[in-house]
Amino acid sequence: MPVLVALVAPAGASQDALLGGRGIVSASLVALGDTATDDGLLKRLNLDVLMHTRSDDTLVRIFALQCAHALWTAHGGKLVGTWGQCGEYSEYMLTAGHFDFVFFLLSTT
């Protein structure tokens, strides 16, 4: 899991979404969530992805939010208890993507 989550930064930092592999990384994170045998692993994956929203690189922060959104779309029912963690990092995520993600989370609860 750490190796896959570590790919969020280089894929997000790439100016070219196709060459950076953003779709592949995001889909792989969702697929990893599909294989999670317990909610703890899924919650850890969610938190590890959200940690990338603390990056100094705006593109990485936005891509991390896109990955988190994909995880929540696929596995929101298992992650409902962790949505409050997103607010802990709000000072780092002052982007339109952050607010879209928060509104998405609020609509699922």
C-alpha positions as a printed Julia matrix, in Angstrom:
109×3 Matrix{Float64}:
   0.0    0.0     0.0
   2.71   2.6     0.79
   4.24   2.23   -2.68
   0.91   2.83   -4.44
  -0.02   5.8    -2.26
   3.44   7.28   -2.84
   2.58   7.49   -6.56
   0.01  10.19   -5.84
   2.7   12.89   -5.66
   4.55  12.24   -8.94
   1.34  11.57  -10.87
  -0.25  14.71   -9.49
   2.8   16.84  -10.15
   2.91  15.86  -13.82
   1.62  18.57  -16.16
   0.34  15.89  -18.55
  -2.45  13.87  -16.95
  -2.07  10.97  -19.41
   1.69  10.66  -19.17
   1.56  11.18  -15.42
  -0.73   8.17  -15.07
  -3.34   9.93  -12.94
  -6.19   7.73  -14.1
  -4.18   4.59  -13.47
  -3.13   5.69   -9.98
  -6.65   6.73   -9.01
  -8.19   3.52  -10.39
  -5.51   1.45   -8.64
  -6.29   3.09   -5.3
  -9.98   2.3    -5.74
  -9.11  -1.29   -6.73
  -6.93  -1.59   -3.65
  -9.89  -0.42   -1.61
 -12.0   -3.12   -3.28
  -9.63  -5.75   -1.93
  -9.54  -4.39    1.62
 -10.51  -7.15    3.99
 -11.3   -4.79    6.84
 -12.39  -1.2     7.27
  -9.12  -0.34    9.02
  -7.11  -0.86    5.84
  -9.54   1.25    3.83
  -9.45   4.02    6.42
  -5.65   3.96    6.43
  -5.62   4.18    2.64
  -7.99   7.16    2.81
  -5.85   8.95    5.39
  -2.63   8.27    3.47
  -4.14   9.75    0.31
  -5.42  12.77    2.25
  -1.92  13.37    3.62
  -0.88  14.3     0.09
  -3.2   17.31    0.36
  -0.5   18.83    2.58
   1.93  19.02   -0.34
   3.43  22.35   -1.34
   2.57  21.52   -4.96
  -0.94  22.63   -5.88
  -1.27  19.98   -8.59
  -0.47  17.24   -6.08
  -3.06  18.6    -3.62
  -5.75  18.69   -6.3
  -4.92  15.21   -7.54
  -4.97  13.84   -3.99
  -8.47  15.27   -3.63
  -9.49  13.63   -6.9
  -8.16  10.3    -5.61
  -9.96  10.77   -2.29
 -13.16  11.61   -4.18
 -12.8    8.39   -6.2
 -12.28   6.38   -3.0
 -15.32   7.96   -1.39
 -17.45   7.41   -4.47
 -16.57   3.72   -4.46
 -16.35   3.06   -0.71
 -18.15   5.93    1.02
 -20.3    3.63    3.1
 -17.24   2.21    4.82
 -15.53   5.59    5.21
 -18.38   7.65    6.66
 -16.77   7.65   10.1
 -13.58   9.21    8.77
 -14.96  12.2     6.87
 -14.13  14.52    9.75
 -10.42  13.91    9.12
 -10.71  15.94    5.92
 -11.4   19.08    7.91
  -8.19  18.66    9.89
  -6.21  19.58    6.8
  -8.45  22.38    5.54
  -5.71  25.02    5.85
  -3.76  23.08    3.23
  -6.67  22.43    0.89
  -8.02  25.87    0.11
  -9.0   25.02   -3.43
 -12.28  24.68   -5.27
 -11.58  20.93   -5.34
 -11.51  20.85   -1.55
 -14.88  22.51   -1.24
 -16.39  20.26   -3.92
 -15.08  17.25   -2.02
 -16.42  18.48    1.32
 -19.84  19.13   -0.23
 -19.73  15.64   -1.71
 -18.93  14.18    1.71
 -21.72  16.13    3.36
 -24.2   14.91    0.78
 -23.33  11.28    1.56
 -24.02  11.53    5.29
